[in-house]
Amino acid sequence: MVLSIILQVLLGIGFIMFGYQKFVSEEMKQGFVHFGYSDGFRIFTALFEIVAGLLMFVGIWVKPLATIAGLMVIATMIGAVLTHLKVKDEFKSMLMPLILLILGLIVTGQNWTYLF
């Protein structure tokens, strides 16, 4: 349980920051262009990540929300890995999304039973 809370705090901070960066960072904006995604998809992704980050925090007290946030992280990171594969990036470009995917899986697994 302590592991889940620590990961939720880290993922919560991270995903709020990642989402925010998609709104303000020219590098992030250009990344979405490079990947072949629209500006609307960038905004959707940013909002999705911010919501996932907020749910991670609320999920510390409302456990089913931690599971939902974990599933959101998993979905986002699968999308990130598939995007890197699509553009034939090097493996090192996929390392952070893979780590975040694993952390999302841990949070989801630790809180899964609270969903039902």
Secondary structure, DSSP 8 states (H G I E B T S, - for coil): -HHHHHHHHHHHHHHHHHHHHHHH-HHHHHHHHHHT--HHHHHHHHHHHHHHHHHHHHTTTSHHHHHHHHHHHHHHHHHHHHHHHHTT--HHHHHHHHHHHHHHHHHHHHHGGGG-
